[in-house]
Amino acid sequence: MDFTMTPAENSSDEFNSSQHLNADTDEQYHNVLMPSIYGVICFVGIIGNCIVIYTIVKKNKFRAQQTVPDIFIFSLSIADLLFLLGMPFLIHQLVGNGSWCFGATMCTVITALDSNSQIVSTYILTVMTLDRYLATVHPIRFNHIRTPCVAVAVVGLVWILSLLSITPVWMYAGLMPLRDGSVGCALLLPNLATDTYWFTLYQFVLAFALPLVIICVVFFKILQNMAATVAPLPQHSLRVRTRKVTRMAVAICLAFFICWAPHYILQLAHLSVQRPSYAFLYAYNVAISMGYANSCINPLLYIMLSETFKRQFIVAIRPAHKDFRVDPADGSVSLRLVPDGAQQSQSSRELLPVTVAVH
């Protein structure tokens, strides 16, 4: 949901002049088709991201050590989930022709949450890319930096920077009257023409162009290093895992920018469009749906590209029982959580034993 164009600019004279043509077709499109598409995306995305979050949290309960990629994926799923939680409000607006009935405070909160989640997702992807660079190009030199504690601190810094970067949204999100007597939720910029221009460029550079340049440069360096590596490499199993995680990071970044590029391109194009046509409005709504769809694509990528995640998910959803083993040498008890069933070999290797002394 992007309040810089919908519903804020949908309520402007330019948008109203085009939207009231062929009112029946427009009403059918906005009140039936798009809300249905958004509803499916919202449902699938929330379920998928909840699965990812549950799997990683469950892994921690089994006392398995969280890895740096786990922390970034968990943070990205949280951002995607928060982004998708704003979709019901967008669906309500589409059904209500842009009207907002949740009050001024919720307008500010939902608008800021939506904008913040977009930027956080982009920044986390950028940090994930930098982490892949360190893991691939400098696997030994920066190993002391690639720790879970540092990853948590970086994620926290990303959220703080994102909240600061959406200061204009906190300041100007509010209610504006519509022609039918209702109110809409919009960015009430002081100078609509000038401020919209600069805010669109600000958002494009900060949330799309700059991260895209950084990610492309970093992945180019990674591919360049993989093509001609002269530095000593770690053991084979670690190299294989690094390549797999890097492949997943590339897929996630590609999916993000493919889904969001149409949205930002159309936003820039709209700066020079005085009277948007139906084709433009439909294309923009499709671009918004693609942006939301990205948040439900990520969990599918984790499942398809990560064998480790699949195993962790199986362990998370299967019931477990406590398996006690006594070591006669030192009189200690080894306690291990093991999934029920005969096939325990791979799943149990994901779990770490907890030793309790017997007195």
C-alpha positions in Angstrom: 0.0 0.0 0.0 1.6 3.2 -1.1 -0.1 6.3 0.3 2.0 8.7 -1.9 -0.3 7.8 -4.8 -3.2 5.8 -3.3 -5.5 7.0 -2.0 -3.9 10.4 -1.6 -3.6 11.2 -5.3 -6.6 9.2 -6.3 -8.6 11.9 -4.5 -6.9 14.8 -6.4 -8.7 16.5 -9.3 -6.5 14.8 -11.9 -7.4 11.3 -10.6 -11.0 12.1 -10.1 -11.4 13.4 -13.6 -10.3 10.1 -15.0 -11.8 7.8 -12.4 -15.3 9.0 -12.9 -15.3 7.9 -16.6 -17.0 4.6 -17.1 -17.9 4.4 -13.5 -19.5 1.0 -13.6 -16.3 -0.6 -15.1 -14.1 1.2 -12.6 -16.3 0.2 -9.7 -16.3 -3.5 -10.7 -12.5 -3.4 -11.1 -11.7 -1.8 -7.8 -14.5 -3.4 -5.7 -14.2 -7.0 -7.0 -11.0 -7.9 -8.9 -8.2 -6.1 -7.0 -9.6 -6.7 -3.5 -9.8 -10.4 -4.4 -6.2 -10.5 -5.6 -5.0 -8.6 -2.6 -6.9 -10.9 -0.3 -5.2 -14.0 -1.8 -1.8 -12.4 -1.5 -2.4 -11.3 2.1 -3.6 -14.8 3.2 -0.8 -16.7 1.5 1.9 -14.2 2.6 0.8 -14.2 6.3 0.7 -18.0 6.4 4.1 -18.3 4.7 5.9 -15.8 6.8 4.3 -17.2 10.0 5.7 -20.6 9.0 9.2 -19.1 8.6 9.1 -17.2 11.9 7.7 -20.3 13.8 10.4 -22.6 12.3 13.3 -20.3 13.3 11.8 -19.7 16.8 11.2 -23.4 17.3 14.8 -24.1 16.3 15.9 -21.8 19.1 13.7 -23.6 21.6 15.5 -26.9 20.6 18.7 -25.1 21.7 20.2 -25.2 18.2 22.5 -22.2 17.6 21.0 -19.5 15.4 23.1 -18.5 12.4 23.6 -15.1 10.9 21.4 -16.1 7.8 18.7 -17.2 10.3 18.7 -13.8 11.9 18.4 -11.9 8.6 15.7 -14.2 7.3 13.8 -13.9 10.6 14.0 -10.1 10.4 13.0 -10.1 6.8 10.0 -12.3 7.5 8.9 -9.9 10.4 9.1 -6.9 8.0 7.2 -8.8 5.3 4.5 -9.8 7.9 4.1 -6.3 9.1 3.8 -5.1 5.5 1.1 -7.6 4.8 -0.8 -6.7 7.9 -1.6 -3.4 6.3 -3.3 -5.0 3.3 -6.7 -5.4 5.0 -6.8 -1.6 5.3 -6.0 -1.3 1.6 -8.7 -3.8 0.7 -11.2 -1.8 2.8 -10.2 1.4 0.9 -10.6 -0.2 -2.5 -14.1 -1.5 -1.6 -15.0 1.9 -0.1 -13.7 3.9 -3.1 -10.8 5.4 -1.1 -12.7 6.2 2.1 -11.0 5.8 5.5 -13.0 5.1 8.7 -10.3 4.1 11.2 -9.4 7.6 12.4 -6.4 9.9 12.1 -4.1 8.0 14.5 -4.5 4.7 12.7 -4.0 6.5 9.4 -0.6 7.7 10.6 0.3 4.4 12.1 -0.7 2.2 9.1 0.9 4.6 6.6 4.2 4.7 8.6 4.2 1.0 9.2 3.7 0.4 5.5 6.5 2.7 4.4 8.8 1.5 7.1 8.3 -2.2 6.2 9.2 -1.5 2.6 12.4 0.3 3.5 13.4 -2.2 6.2 13.0 -5.1 3.7 15.3 -3.3 1.2 17.9 -2.6 3.8 17.9 -6.1 5.2 18.4 -7.5 1.7 21.3 -5.1 1.3 22.9 -6.2 4.6 22.3 -9.9 3.6 24.2 -9.2 0.4 27.1 -7.7 2.3 27.1 -10.7 4.6 27.3 -13.0 1.6 30.3 -11.0 0.4 32.1 -11.5 3.6 31.2 -15.2 3.8 32.3 -15.9 0.2 35.2 -13.5 -0.5 36.6 -13.3 3.1 35.4 -16.4 4.9 38.2 -16.4 7.4 39.3 -12.8 7.8 35.9 -11.5 8.9 34.7 -14.6 10.7 34.8 -12.8 14.0 32.4 -10.1 12.7 29.8 -12.5 11.2 28.4 -13.5 14.6 24.7 -13.6 15.7 25.3 -10.7 18.2 26.6 -8.4 15.5 23.8 -9.5 13.1 21.1 -8.6 15.8 22.8 -5.2 16.3 22.9 -4.5 12.6 19.2 -5.4 12.2 18.4 -3.1 15.1 20.3 -0.3 13.4 18.5 -0.9 10.2 15.1 -0.5 11.9 16.2 2.7 13.5 17.5 4.2 10.3 14.3 3.2 8.5 12.1 4.8 11.1 14.2 8.0 10.8 14.0 7.9 7.0 10.2 8.0 7.0 10.0 11.2 9.0 8.0 12.9 6.2 5.4 10.1 6.5 5.1 10.6 10.3 4.8 14.4 9.8 2.3 14.6 6.9 0.1 11.4 7.0 -3.5 12.4 7.8 -7.1 12.6 6.7 -8.4 14.6 3.8 -12.0 15.1 2.6 -13.2 13.4 -0.5 -15.9 14.5 -2.9 -18.6 12.1 -1.6 -18.3 13.6 1.9 -16.1 10.9 3.4 -12.4 11.2 4.3 -9.4 9.4 2.9 -5.9 8.6 4.4 -3.2 10.5 2.5 0.1 12.3 2.7 -0.9 15.9 3.1 2.2 17.5 1.7 2.3 21.3 2.1 3.0 22.0 -1.6 1.4 19.2 -3.5 3.2 19.8 -6.8 6.7 20.5 -5.6 6.8 18.3 -2.5 5.3 15.3 -4.4 8.1 15.6 -6.9 10.9 15.7 -4.3 9.3 13.1 -2.0 9.0 10.6 -4.9 12.6 11.1 -5.9 13.6 10.8 -2.2 11.7 7.5 -1.8 13.0 6.1 -5.1 16.7 6.8 -4.3 16.5 5.7 -0.7 14.3 2.6 -0.9 15.2 1.4 -4.4 18.0 2.9 -6.5 20.8 3.1 -3.9 20.2 -0.4 -2.4 20.0 -1.7 -6.0 23.4 -0.2 -6.9 25.0 -1.6 -3.7 23.6 -5.1 -4.2 24.6 -5.3 -7.9 28.1 -4.2 -7.1 28.5 -6.6 -4.2 27.1 -9.6 -6.2 29.4 -8.7 -9.1 32.4 -8.9 -6.7 31.1 -12.2 -5.4 30.8 -13.7 -8.9 34.2 -12.3 -9.8 35.7 -13.9 -6.7 34.0 -17.3 -7.5 35.4 -17.2 -11.0 39.0 -16.8 -9.9 39.7 -17.6 -6.3 43.3 -17.7 -5.2 42.8 -17.3 -1.4 42.7 -20.4 0.8 39.2 -21.8 1.2 37.6 -23.4 4.2 36.5 -27.0 4.2 34.4 -28.4 1.4 31.2 -28.7 3.4 31.4 -25.1 4.4 32.1 -24.0 0.8 29.0 -25.9 -0.4 26.8 -24.4 2.3 28.1 -20.9 1.5 27.3 -21.4 -2.2 23.7 -22.5 -1.3 23.0 -19.7 1.0 24.5 -17.2 -1.5 22.2 -18.7 -4.2 19.2 -18.2 -2.0 20.3 -14.6 -1.2 20.6 -13.9 -5.0 17.1 -15.3 -5.6 15.5 -13.3 -2.8 17.2 -10.0 -4.1 16.1 -10.7 -7.7 12.6 -11.4 -6.6 12.5 -8.2 -4.6 13.7 -5.9 -7.3 11.6 -7.6 -10.1 8.5 -7.2 -7.9 9.2 -3.6 -6.9 10.8 -2.1 -10.0 7.4 -1.5 -11.8 6.1 0.3 -8.8 8.9 2.8 -8.6 9.1 3.2 -12.3 5.4 4.1 -12.5 5.8 6.5 -9.6 8.5 8.3 -11.5 6.4 8.2 -14.7 3.4 9.7 -12.8 5.4 12.9 -12.1 5.0 13.8 -15.7 1.4 12.5 -16.2 -1.3 15.2 -15.6 -4.4 13.1 -16.4 -3.7 9.4 -15.8 -5.5 7.0 -18.2 -7.3 3.8 -17.1 -4.4 1.8 -18.4 -2.0 3.7 -16.2 -4.3 3.3 -13.1 -4.7 -0.4 -13.7 -0.9 -0.8 -14.3 -0.2 1.0 -11.1 -2.6 -1.2 -9.1 -1.0 -4.3 -10.7 2.4 -2.9 -9.6 1.2 -2.5 -6.1 0.0 -6.1 -6.0 3.4 -7.2 -7.3 5.1 -5.4 -4.4 2.8 -7.1 -1.9 3.3 -10.4 -3.7 7.0 -10.2 -3.0 6.3 -10.6 0.7 4.6 -14.0 0.1 7.3 -15.1 -2.5 10.1 -15.1 0.0 8.9 -18.0 2.2 8.4 -20.1 -1.0 12.1 -19.3 -1.9 13.3 -20.4 1.5 11.4 -23.7 1.2 12.5 -24.4 -2.4 16.1 -23.4 -2.1 17.1 -24.4 1.4 17.4 -28.0 2.4 18.4 -26.9 5.9 15.2 -24.9 6.3 13.1 -27.9 5.1 14.7 -30.1 7.8 14.2 -27.4 10.4 10.6 -27.0 9.5 10.0 -30.8 9.7 11.6 -30.8 13.2 9.5 -27.8 14.2 6.1 -29.3 13.3 6.7 -32.8 14.5 6.0 -33.7 18.1 9.0 -34.5 20.2 9.8 -36.6 23.2 12.7 -36.6 25.6 15.3 -39.2 25.0 17.6 -39.8 28.0 20.9 -41.6 27.7 23.1 -42.3 30.7 26.9 -42.2 30.3 28.3 -44.7 32.9 31.7 -43.1 32.7 30.9 -39.9 34.4 27.4 -40.5 35.7 25.8 -37.8 33.6 22.5 -37.9 31.7 22.4 -36.7 28.1 19.0 -35.3 27.3 18.0 -34.9 23.7 14.7 -33.8 22.1 13.9 -36.2 19.3 11.0 -36.1 16.9 8.6 -39.1 17.3 8.8 -41.8 14.7 11.4 -44.1 13.3 13.2 -41.8 11.0 15.2 -39.7 13.4 18.7 -39.6 11.9 18.7 -36.3 10.0 16.2 -34.5 12.2 18.0 -35.4 15.4 21.3 -34.1 14.1 19.8 -30.7 14.0 19.4 -30.8 17.8 22.0 -30.2 20.4 22.2 -32.4 23.5 21.9 -30.8 27.0 23.9 -32.6 29.6 22.6 -32.7 33.2 24.8 -34.0 36.0 23.5 -36.7 38.2 24.2 -36.4 41.9 
